[in-house]
């Protein structure tokens, strides 16, 4: 799966844009919360809320029936999980349709269950395994069609990706994926600051738009998301 992902990702002109956010109030609110939602859930929902106001984040460059930008009515997040499979650490992708419809607690609980369930009991993971077991020409054809038929692209690949391993005290500067944007954040500093990145497809948007999106994302994290966590405390 990773080989196929990189095969298609390398053809996309992606550029990272980074903003250092001050999230000390959010960190304090989460620490005082009974539920302590996962940071992945917090950032995923916040980004989906921003995408609701920025249609460009719900667009994708597709080639069928001709090259065009296809816009989706709602976001679908594709979140990467590292799971052990047959004795080895392996990557699996999980799609979450319209994260805005979940409370932070519900979203965090769902991601927690996906992280703990046996691999064979998660439909998305089973699909990863099934497609990856096919001969390469057939796999590549399925991937190409899924990425270039507008309606199917959202169903199979989502509208944005989330790839993070800051819990391991490390961060990726430019993760690759064949989606319009990838959300990535680093390790929190002692003062509550953190570097947040969006890696974007330059065929769909430009850097100034992404810079404004990052500013809006910080406003959402320190506004509606912060208030939801405080309300749950």
Residue pairs with C-beta under 8 A, 6 or more apart in sequence:
1 91
1 92
1 93
1 128
1 131
1 132
2 91
4 132
4 139
4 140
4 143
5 176
5 177
5 178
6 176
7 140
7 143
8 143
8 144
8 147
8 178
9 176
9 177
9 178
10 176
11 178
12 178
12 201
12 203
13 201
13 202
13 203
14 174
14 176
14 182
14 199
14 200
14 201
14 202
15 199
15 200
15 202
15 207
16 173
16 174
16 197
16 198
16 199
16 200
17 197
17 198
17 199
17 200
17 207
17 210
17 211
17 214
18 195
18 196
18 197
18 214
19 195
19 196
19 197
19 211
19 214
19 215
19 217
19 218
20 193
20 194
20 195
20 196
21 193
21 194
21 195
21 196
21 214
21 217
21 218
21 221
22 191
22 192
22 193
22 218
22 222
23 188
23 192
23 193
23 194
23 218
23 221
23 222
24 191
24 192
24 193
25 192
25 222
25 226
26 42
26 192
26 221
26 222
26 225
26 226
26 229
27 188
27 192
28 192
29 226
29 229
29 230
29 233
30 36
30 37
30 42
30 229
32 233
33 229
33 230
33 232
33 233
34 232
34 233
35 104
35 105
35 108
35 232
37 104
37 105
37 107
37 108
37 229
38 108
38 111
38 112
39 164
39 166
39 185
40 79
40 111
40 162
40 164
41 104
41 107
41 108
41 111
42 104
42 221
42 225
42 229
43 162
43 164
43 183
43 185
43 196
43 221
44 77
44 79
44 96
44 99
44 107
44 162
44 183
45 99
45 100
45 102
45 104
45 107
45 225
46 217
46 220
46 221
46 224
46 225
47 57
47 75
47 77
47 99
47 160
47 162
47 183
47 217
48 75
48 77
48 98
48 99
48 100
49 100
49 220
49 224
49 225
50 57
50 213
50 216
50 217
50 220
51 57
51 58
51 75
51 159
51 160
52 74
52 75
52 100
53 216
54 209
54 213
54 216
55 71
56 204
56 205
56 209
57 75
57 159
57 160
57 180
57 181
57 205
57 213
58 71
58 72
58 73
58 74
58 75
58 159
59 69
59 70
59 71
59 72
59 180
59 204
59 205
60 69
60 70
60 72
60 150
60 153
60 154
60 159
60 179
60 180
60 201
60 204
61 67
61 68
61 69
61 70
61 180
61 201
61 203
61 204
62 68
62 69
62 70
62 147
62 148
62 149
62 150
62 153
63 148
64 145
64 148
64 149
64 150
68 150
69 204
70 150
70 151
70 153
72 154
72 159
74 97
74 98
74 100
75 98
75 99
75 100
75 158
75 159
75 160
76 95
76 96
76 97
76 98
76 154
76 155
76 158
76 159
76 160
77 95
77 96
77 99
77 158
77 159
77 160
77 161
77 162
78 93
78 94
78 95
78 96
78 157
78 158
78 160
78 161
78 162
78 177
78 179
79 93
79 94
79 95
79 96
79 111
79 161
79 162
80 91
80 92
80 93
80 94
80 161
80 162
80 163
81 91
81 92
81 93
81 94
81 114
81 115
81 125
82 89
82 90
82 91
82 92
82 165
83 89
83 90
83 92
83 115
83 119
83 125
84 90
85 92
85 119
92 119
92 122
92 124
92 125
92 128
93 124
93 128
94 114
94 122
94 124
94 125
95 124
95 155
95 156
95 157
95 158
96 107
96 110
96 158
99 107
102 110
103 228
104 225
104 228
104 229
104 232
105 232
114 122
119 125
119 126
119 129
120 126
131 139
131 142
131 143
132 139
134 142
143 178
145 152
146 152
146 153
146 156
146 157
147 153
147 157
147 178
157 178
157 179
158 179
159 179
159 180
159 181
160 179
160 180
160 181
160 182
160 183
161 175
161 177
161 179
161 181
161 182
161 183
162 182
162 183
162 184
163 172
163 175
163 177
163 182
163 183
163 184
164 171
164 183
164 184
164 185
165 171
165 172
166 185
166 186
166 187
166 188
169 187
170 187
171 184
171 185
171 186
171 187
171 195
172 184
173 197
174 199
175 182
175 184
175 199
176 182
176 199
177 199
179 201
180 200
180 201
180 204
180 205
181 198
181 199
181 200
181 201
181 210
182 198
182 199
182 200
183 196
183 197
183 198
184 196
184 197
184 198
184 199
185 194
185 195
185 196
185 197
186 194
186 195
186 196
186 197
187 194
188 194
196 214
196 217
196 218
198 210
198 213
198 214
200 207
200 210
